Amino acid sequence: MMQDYDDYCNFDIIVVGGGHAGVEAALAGARIGLKTLLITINLDTIALMPCNPSIGGPGKGHIVREIDALGGQMARTIDQSYIHIRTLNTSKGPAVRALRAQADKYSYQKIMKHVLENQDYLFIRQGMVKKLIYEDSSQLVNSKYALSLGVSSLKLPNLSVRGVEIETGERFFARSVIITTGTFLNGTIHIGDTSYAAGRLGEFAATGLTDSLIEAGCNVRRLKTGTVARVDSRSLDFDQCVLQEPSPEPLNFSYFTEKQFALKQVPCWITYTNSSTHDVIRKNFHRSPLFGGKIKGVGPRYCPSIEDKVKRFSDRDRHPVFIEPEGNATTEIYLQGMSTSLPMDVQISMLRTIPGLQNVNIMRPGYAVEYDCVDTLQIYPTMMSKLVMGLFFAGQINGTSGYEEAAAQGLMAGINAAAYIKDNEALVLGRDQGYIGVLIDDLVTKGTEEPYRIFTARVEYRLTCRFDNADDRLAALGNKCGLLSDDDFEMIKESRSRRDRAVQALKAFHVKQNPVNPALEDCIGRSYEEVLRRPEFNIHMIQDSLFSLQDLHLTEDDLSRVEIETKYQGYIQKQHNQIQDMQKMEKITIPQNLDYTMITGLSVECAQKLQRIKPITIGQASRISGVSPADMTVLIYHLRNKMESC
Ligand SMILES: Cc1cc2nc3c(=O)[nH]c(=O)nc-3n(C[C@H](O)[C@H](O)[C@H](O)COP(=O)(O)OP(=O)(O)OC[C@H]3O[C@@H](n4cnc5c(N)ncnc54)[C@H](O)[C@@H]3O)c2cc1C
């Protein structure tokens, strides 16, 4: 009996929290073949979308593609559960084009839970983790994992994580624990004057665990986020709103799912606030917990509440309200743009000033939630804590906001927890490899004082890190770390090879007399590559004239990617050159025991920052805010002298 219980309680990896980060982390650990336990407060809220039931958009959509290329789950699940999908930024360049889908949020959850329940090596348990179990472990690690962080003698912390204790007193043990607790740690909800403990509306707050983190030396801070009221579609007059049709064609986030509508597609609508709405809000500023000082946590700058928008942009006479269904089997509607924590009477009054919403009925109130999160300057780019070996953090607990950002971190934490246990090389993505690399580098290099979300503008190499080419950038890595199956990787390689042959054909063949497409008459003698680079031509215009292109059986996606690669080749090459320069800086590592306060010539502010963050490479040091080019010269000079004197 004892042996049975031992087996029940012992794992390689424990994931705390079944949100978007937790789901990816748990699947990654188990798919790599490690015995993984997912513990979450309520099994019925696995992968719940507590805010907008939508996935993707510029930046976020890029992340979903990258998760897919690495072998993660999010893209596959949204492809089976969307009820409205569109490509955004079609009139702009390929760097910022991306898909955005509206999910049937209940289908999304159901599918995710089904995937988890059918995953080998993955065990699921309902429970609230109250405590972490630590043990002393003073060791100088020279392992493959540590070396792959670019540090030859990484003095890892004296403390290791050993497991967790849940509210029943049961203890579960593992060599690695991944914390993905979202908005739940000491969560407090605010609606007008009312405040109470909750992780989200209708869900318990998680208490106890924060104390365990503080005990290990983690800096814990308060952040805040908010959401909109959910309203009853039967109380809306859609005729007064602008219709937004979904794409007539099925579109896919995943490289590996079939292009088909899995669910019935529905429209969305747009309406606008007006001066009456703003008057109601202004008259009630004093009742807002945000302005009254009740909410102390910093909120998301890029997702402000409607009261914040009315205050900050007082010159605007209207703000858009996107009317988005939450699913096919519910009348609940999400009102994007109307996030609020004003009292209920104000929520009703302000909504009823909006065209189409004059008779609106609220089914769930809008609210704000404050929660504890950790300081990401205290974690390595592998997502592991610098204070406790084997302890990883991912998702909203790291100060980010958004399902996609959470899922990406969960995936990377899962991959790296597995690498840590197996003593394999860690996987750290560079800023040149994609949006996930940028997200994590920003977090561990700059930290964040407010909920962080990804944007295309945060990414330096946008033309090489496009939505369409995540597979070229990351699939080999996903396959190497054991997540992306060989069959899936084979598919990706075949697509690359078809496109390479297409590019060769474009270069090799020239437009001959009497081309099939008469529009090419002016281009006789020119290579098809040259022709395609001209703005007035697209790949479909030359496809009929270039027979060797037809032999390749290119898909629509292949064709569009060949066109992008050809048209933007000059810019793409320029970015590749910049990436090479940057990579040289990334290869120069900094000893972790370097005392920056002893380096003469460094500004005091810079020395303190470097001492706190302990960057792993010169590249990382150069990106820390407050570190000037002059400081970098001093640091490089110091390291060079040190190396010469060794
Ligand atoms: C009110 C609200 C408004 C939001 N607004 C926005 C927005 O405007 N824009 C945006 O991009 N994102 C928004 N989000 C954020 C988005 O929901 C999160 O970023 C995303 O869900 C984070 O994923 P996660 O996996 O980190 O955490 P979550 O999805 O929150 O999942 C956390 C999971 O951990 C479990 N858990 C917590 N503590 C414990 C414990 N001690 N033991 C066991 N299990 C535990 C919970 O039950 C839950 O399943 C909002 C979220 C909320 C709640």
The ligand as a MOL file (V3000), in Angstrom:
LIG
                    3D

  0  0  0     0  0            999 V3000
M  V30 BEGIN CTAB
M  V30 COUNTS 53 58 0 0 0
M  V30 BEGIN ATOM
M  V30 1 C -10.3430 39.8970 -14.7210 0
M  V30 2 C -9.3140 39.5800 -15.7350 0
M  V30 3 C -9.0480 40.4590 -16.7420 0
M  V30 4 C -8.0850 40.2010 -17.6990 0
M  V30 5 N -7.8610 41.1070 -18.6820 0
M  V30 6 C -6.9760 40.8440 -19.6410 0
M  V30 7 C -6.7720 41.7560 -20.6970 0
M  V30 8 O -7.3520 42.8070 -20.7260 0
M  V30 9 N -5.8800 41.4460 -21.6720 0
M  V30 10 C -5.1970 40.3030 -21.6350 0
M  V30 11 O -4.4120 40.0480 -22.5410 0
M  V30 12 N -5.3530 39.4310 -20.6340 0
M  V30 13 C -6.2290 39.6830 -19.6450 0
M  V30 14 N -6.4050 38.8210 -18.6280 0
M  V30 15 C -5.3620 37.9350 -18.4340 0
M  V30 16 C -5.4490 36.5570 -18.9580 0
M  V30 17 O -6.5990 35.9590 -18.5030 0
M  V30 18 C -4.2450 35.9380 -18.3620 0
M  V30 19 O -3.0870 36.6380 -18.7840 0
M  V30 20 C -4.0280 34.5060 -18.6790 0
M  V30 21 O -5.1620 33.7450 -18.4170 0
M  V30 22 C -2.8790 34.0690 -17.8110 0
M  V30 23 O -2.6890 32.7140 -17.9090 0
M  V30 24 P -2.0420 31.9540 -16.6950 0
M  V30 25 O -1.9590 30.5410 -17.1130 0
M  V30 26 O -0.8230 32.6470 -16.2620 0
M  V30 27 O -3.0800 32.1100 -15.5130 0
M  V30 28 P -4.6310 31.7720 -15.4280 0
M  V30 29 O -5.2180 31.5900 -16.7510 0
M  V30 30 O -5.1820 32.8010 -14.5250 0
M  V30 31 O -4.6340 30.3700 -14.6970 0
M  V30 32 C -4.1670 30.2110 -13.3940 0
M  V30 33 C -4.5660 28.8480 -12.9200 0
M  V30 34 O -3.8830 28.5390 -11.7330 0
M  V30 35 C -4.7750 27.9490 -10.7970 0
M  V30 36 N -4.2030 28.2360 -9.4760 0
M  V30 37 C -3.9260 29.4320 -8.9650 0
M  V30 38 N -3.3470 29.3010 -7.7590 0
M  V30 39 C -3.2710 27.9820 -7.5180 0
M  V30 40 C -2.7850 27.2240 -6.4310 0
M  V30 41 N -2.2570 27.7890 -5.3640 0
M  V30 42 N -2.8880 25.8770 -6.4950 0
M  V30 43 C -3.4080 25.2730 -7.5810 0
M  V30 44 N -3.8790 25.9600 -8.6430 0
M  V30 45 C -3.8080 27.2930 -8.6050 0
M  V30 46 C -6.1010 28.6080 -11.0880 0
M  V30 47 O -7.1580 27.8260 -10.6310 0
M  V30 48 C -6.0460 28.7280 -12.6070 0
M  V30 49 O -6.5110 27.5520 -13.1970 0
M  V30 50 C -7.3490 39.0450 -17.6380 0
M  V30 51 C -7.5910 38.1450 -16.6140 0
M  V30 52 C -8.5630 38.4150 -15.6650 0
M  V30 53 C -8.8100 37.4350 -14.5560 0
M  V30 END ATOM
M  V30 BEGIN BOND
M  V30 1 1 1 2
M  V30 2 1 2 3
M  V30 3 2 2 52
M  V30 4 2 3 4
M  V30 5 1 4 5
M  V30 6 1 4 50
M  V30 7 2 5 6
M  V30 8 1 6 7
M  V30 9 1 6 13
M  V30 10 2 7 8
M  V30 11 1 7 9
M  V30 12 1 9 10
M  V30 13 2 10 11
M  V30 14 1 10 12
M  V30 15 2 12 13
M  V30 16 1 13 14
M  V30 17 1 14 15
M  V30 18 1 14 50
M  V30 19 1 15 16
M  V30 20 1 16 17
M  V30 21 1 16 18
M  V30 22 1 18 19
M  V30 23 1 18 20
M  V30 24 1 20 21
M  V30 25 1 20 22
M  V30 26 1 22 23
M  V30 27 1 23 24
M  V30 28 2 24 25
M  V30 29 1 24 26
M  V30 30 1 24 27
M  V30 31 1 27 28
M  V30 32 2 28 29
M  V30 33 1 28 30
M  V30 34 1 28 31
M  V30 35 1 31 32
M  V30 36 1 32 33
M  V30 37 1 33 34
M  V30 38 1 33 48
M  V30 39 1 34 35
M  V30 40 1 35 36
M  V30 41 1 35 46
M  V30 42 1 36 37
M  V30 43 1 36 45
M  V30 44 2 37 38
M  V30 45 1 38 39
M  V30 46 1 39 40
M  V30 47 2 39 45
M  V30 48 1 40 41
M  V30 49 2 40 42
M  V30 50 1 42 43
M  V30 51 2 43 44
M  V30 52 1 44 45
M  V30 53 1 46 47
M  V30 54 1 46 48
M  V30 55 1 48 49
M  V30 56 2 50 51
M  V30 57 1 51 52
M  V30 58 1 52 53
M  V30 END BOND
M  V30 END CTAB
M  END
